Amino acid sequence: MSGMQRAVSFGVVAGALAQVASAQFNNNWVGFNQEPARLVAAANLGALDTQEKDYGVGDFDRDGWVDVICVRKEPFSTAGRRVNVLFMNERGTLVDRTAQFATGADVVGDQGFLTPTNDRDVTITDVNLDGWLDVVTATTYGDGLPKAINHPRVYINLGQGPTGNWLGFFYESARIPTLLNAGSPVTPDFCAVSAGDVTGDGYPDLYFVDYGESNDRLLINDGNGFFTDQTSTRLTASMSESVGFGTSGEIRDLNGDGRNDLVKDMPGDVRAFYNNPNNQGFFLIQQNVYGGAGYHVASGDLNRDGRLDLVVSDDGADRYLYNTGNDGLGRVIWGPAMVFDFVTGFDDGFGGEAHVVDFDGDGWNDVAITDVDVDIPNCGSGRLHIYRNPGGVVGSQITLREEAGTSGWRGAVGLMPGDLSSTHDIAVLDIDNDGDLDMVLGRCDSTNVWMNTTSCPAAVAFYCTAKVNSLGCTPEIGFRGEPSVSATSGFEINAHFVRNQKAGVLFYGVNGPANTPFQGGVMCVQGPVRRALTIDSGGAASPADNCSGVYRFDMAAFAAGGLGGTPLPALSVSGTTVNCQFWGRDPGFAPPNNTTLSDALSYTTCP
């Protein structure tokens, strides 16, 4: 049954809903600017990518910058396999580094990310709890193909090498068992994967939602990052059934009892399955949560009462449901389904992915819902909806509003309807480390990067050459947050890939850059040079000498006098340009050069 048939079967109700527009919110609640230079890749893998795209984000190399994985398949196809892309965040620019870091595999002839698959979804989790984020993909439509292609794939993060360099991802086929339908060579058609601990042992398990007429699967982690299929013993038959069009699922603690539950969409409803408090990891209570034509479900706290609410993208009108507490059986009592509010226009239906995120940083989660129904080969029928949550009284009902501008609907400052139409999925992350969430839009004909412009600009520039330390690692300076002089905390200067558990300090000055020989390296700050407070780099204790140390120093708190010491008064003056460089102890070098030096950065304070 196609997505269009689904809509007919369950009814498209968007046109029948009366949308009552209340008083318009602040028209400038959040702003974005498109910056194509932030994405560096071959055109067919980036700017002009026409494939169906889904995203996962995480700091894979632990350098303080959030990276992006894009899984790809031919849209509206059951057979069009495509390669995936690893975008590493290189100080605010997403660069395709697939060939360098994601081609290893334990299957002869396999090339990791460069092996064409039908990956439909991706989740980021640390499967073996080694401190490095791994990748799990959900692969659909692979009957008759080798296991490496028609099964979910686990890419293990190899972490740091002996010299401190990141080793990338390695596909390991044995992490996922062979999954077949009972008495059949046919494999499940997974459309979604979620990770979370359902057994209470601390290790993430995997929940796969099936798109075809097979069944969902619950895979349990053995404590080493290898999984076994325990669906039949932990879920009832009705919980695992999939009669078509299961496109999303999550492992979340819905009822707040400290045990993770399951939630997924089904044709005609959204269902929740509750973890047994007396036998954790086994699910006995099933609940039908929503009775529309749900296509995707996502959870998040919308009214800040500490409970997880639900957002459902529907083939008709999208809705959200409040979590109002639990009944005597531990099931959530869901409030009535609420429709989104519009200044102009209405919900155009056929929603795909849903995201619950705080775009404007006001502490109230907003909502974004993509518009492409991947079953219908028509990529111009809708628009990505961005709904603002203006907040209100904690625990009360709130209004999720799609804003409008002088030229009609836009969703946010700088965005027009044509900018967001035909969107498969979005990645929401802080690309430039300024504390604001940016967006990568995977559209039917392109990939676009939109930067959040509502904050104080960091005006950060990197310069100078680091002194490679005695272990062969290159210390790298970075930052996070906004250098606002009105803030008393939250602007961090950091240094990654430094020696573990060694004292370090930040050199800074306000007289510009320098290039002066210093202790076997280069001092990059023009004198007179000041020192911030000495901090231990921390990091892993084993092996004894490694490059896992990270130096973190809050310059905003320091400038405000909250960390002791005597900061320069100029640090608290808007428009001041400050130059910084990390210096640390390195006993691997002979005195007087037994130190390490990062590269340097400059930033300009804002009001």
Buried (B, 14 or more C-beta within 10 A) or exposed (E): EEBBEBBEEBEBBBEEEEBEEEEEBEEEBBBBEBBEEBBBBEEEBBBEBBBBBBBBBBBBBBBBBBBBBBBBBBBBBEEBBBBBBBBBBEBBBBBBBBEEBBBBBEBEEBBBBBBBBBBBBBBBBBBBBEEBBBBBBBBBBBBEBEBBBBBBBBBBBBBBEEEBBBBBBBBBBEBBBEBBBEEEEBBBBBBBBBBBBBBEBEBBBBBBBBBBBBBBBBBBBEEEBBBEBBBEEBBBEEBBBBBBBBBBBBBBBBBBBEBBBBBBBBBBBBBBBBBBEEEBBBBBBBBEBBEBBBBBBBBBBBBBBEBBBBBBBBBBBBBBBBBBEBEEEBBBEBBEBBBBBBBEBBBBBBBBBBBBBBBBBBEBBBBBBBBBBBBBEBBEBBBBBBBBBBBEEEEEEBBBBBBBBEEEBBBBBBBBBEBBBBBBBBBBBBBBBBBBBBBBBBBBEBBBBBBBBBBBEBBBEBBBBBBBBBBEBBBBBBBBBBBBBEBEBBBBBBBBBBBBBBEBBBBBBBBEBBEEEBBBBBBBBBEEBBEBEBBBBBBBEEEEBBBBBBBBBBBBBBBBEEBEEEBBEBBBEEEBBBBBBBBBBBEEBEEEBBBBBBBBBBBBBBE
